[in-house]
Amino acid sequence: MPNSYDVVVIGSGTGGYVAAIRCAQLGKRVAVVEKQKALGGTCLIWGCIPTKALLEHAHALKVIRNAKEWGVTLPAASPAIDMNQVHSRKDRIVTGLTKGVEFLFKKNKIDWIKGTARLAGNGKVEIVEGEKQTLDAKEIIVATGSYARSVPGIEIDHTRIITSDDAIGLKDVPKSLVIMGSGAVGVEFASIYRRFGSDVTIIELLPKLVPVEDDAISSELEKSFKKQGIKALTGTKVTKAAATASGVDVEAQTPDGSTQTLTADLLLVATGRGPVTTGLGAEDAGIAMDRGYIKVDEMYRTSVPNVSAIGDVITLSTGTPHPQLAHVSSAEGILVAERIAGQEVRPINYDHVPSCTYCDPEIGSVGLTEAEARQKGYDVRIGSFPFGVLGRAKMAGELEGFVKIVAEKKYDEVLGVHMIGSRSTELVAEAVLALRLECTVEELIKTIHAHPTFSEAIGEAAHATHGAAIHL
Ligand SMILES: Cc1cc2nc3c(=O)[nH]c(=O)nc-3n(C[C@H](O)[C@H](O)[C@H](O)COP(=O)(O)OP(=O)(O)OC[C@H]3O[C@@H](n4cnc5c(N)ncnc54)[C@H](O)[C@@H]3O)c2cc1C
């Protein structure tokens, strides 16, 4: 039966495509339904990859602007950014990666069904647009992801009031940009467009930038943004936004209750993402939902047998907050594939998920913040070490930031590691392993960190947690 599969995956994002490959590796006949023209989903086409490509351009511009410091003589007085070249390089990277997923599908004999899928019940998936047909599946994995959503009263017009989908492709650098929301997406675009030359203002409803991070990280970022000329209005609520002929008027209520109107070329709404379930037929198929998200247990089973869901589209019935991250969706995809194949699997520990924000300076964190650890009643001890003291940081000219360790006194266990500064998104990997292995601070101290590296800050922060940093 050509339309009959062991597993049909709906959506080819980092959740769906990874689940499909793992299922195929485990001997399953697999099809993936994807409605976009390319494979890879939000991460490859609209999210992680294009934004980080733009950030690398912004970083290159920063280094070139400091050419004198590096002893490099440039002919032009003031280096500028060429957005055509930026987009063509970024698009080349995106295309290379999406083609890479296509190659992996061929290698693993996974069928890509081009079209929009709908759950038709009883193990059937109907392709309602594109290559119309009905697929039979022993198991279905829903991985339909998320979309950029706005807040009530703020209407996205994709011209003046835009989302990240629009912001990755701007042909010209806006003279001025207001960003609503200071989560990862908001602060990354602030870093990109400030370096490219925009006048950037971030408006954040909560009292601090990157609200989910440790307070020390938020303060350091706010300090650095101020130095770079990025204005941050925290504790401030956007109440209205109206596109005009030449830009956008943004009305905001400041913490003292007064109203301020900002005028800018563009307003980027970066207030979060909602689940993609419209037209999927999940409710008709009897799947329990929660505010549009698909409800799953800790093995990603929906309320309907043989239908699983992973990635940005899910909410956990355990009540654990579910981070919308590419590596989380992939880990869930692998777990589901292995469960379907009959392997023994264990629930994911969401306390050990690294969180990386690629703004400048970048942030890497895992585990409990100091405030969370205290709230949970731990007898907390803290150690911090600044990158700027390190030889490697001085050589790189990247002096900002620090590593902060949150530990508890009784067993000396590391509860959380938070870092801001160059290479933090890479360095956090060591901290993730430390938490996974329930490492003590003593073990981090005894771990030899190579010299000269940025990673020495982790060893030194561990020393500092025991009150004895060597180089401070
Ligand atoms: C600007 C931005 C930057 C980001 N940066 C990072 C980052 O640096 N690191 C990180 O970890 N995460 C990042 N993310 C988040 C990350 O992209 C998502 O968490 C991840 O893509 C979720 O994967 P997913 O497989 O659940 O869904 P998605 O990647 O959204 O994939 C879902 C796929 O399903 C398809 N689909 C939906 N409905 C149907 C249907 N009915 N039929 C057929 N196909 C369908 C969609 O077309 C899509 O391709 C970023 C997100 C954004 C927006």
The ligand as a Gaussian input file, in Angstrom:
#p B3LYP/6-31G(d) Opt

LIG

0 1
 C       13.154000      34.631000      15.328000
 C       13.292000      33.317000      16.035000
 C       14.523000      32.928000      16.513000
 C       14.662000      31.713000      17.161000
 N       15.890000      31.355000      17.620000
 C       16.048000      30.195000      18.268000
 C       17.317000      29.788000      18.716000
 O       18.306000      30.480000      18.526000
 N       17.430000      28.612000      19.359000
 C       16.343000      27.808000      19.594000
 O       16.493000      26.747000      20.203000
 N       15.119000      28.169000      19.161000
 C       14.943000      29.329000      18.507000
 N       13.714000      29.671000      18.039000
 C       12.580000      28.769000      18.305000
 C       12.584000      27.581000      17.330000
 O       12.614000      28.060000      16.022000
 C       11.375000      26.712000      17.572000
 O       11.316000      26.346000      18.923000
 C       11.417000      25.457000      16.728000
 O       11.471000      25.767000      15.371000
 C       10.181000      24.581000      17.008000
 O       10.217000      23.466000      16.188000
 P        8.887000      22.658000      15.833000
 O        9.341000      21.482000      15.045000
 O        8.083000      22.445000      17.037000
 O        8.016000      23.637000      14.922000
 P        8.350000      24.499000      13.628000
 O        9.791000      24.673000      13.423000
 O        7.506000      25.708000      13.712000
 O        7.864000      23.577000      12.425000
 C        6.524000      23.289000      12.181000
 C        6.371000      22.943000      10.712000
 O        5.079000      22.395000      10.508000
 C        4.561000      22.877000       9.278000
 N        3.098000      22.754000       9.373000
 C        2.285000      23.364000      10.266000
 N        1.020000      22.938000      10.098000
 C        1.045000      22.048000       9.077000
 C        0.055000      21.256000       8.449000
 N       -1.231000      21.271000       8.860000
 N        0.431000      20.455000       7.427000
 C        1.726000      20.417000       7.011000
 N        2.709000      21.141000       7.584000
 C        2.359000      21.932000       8.597000
 C        5.069000      24.300000       9.224000
 O        5.060000      24.767000       7.885000
 C        6.464000      24.148000       9.799000
 O        7.409000      23.903000       8.798000
 C       13.541000      30.867000      17.342000
 C       12.294000      31.243000      16.846000
 C       12.165000      32.456000      16.190000
 C       10.832000      32.846000      15.646000

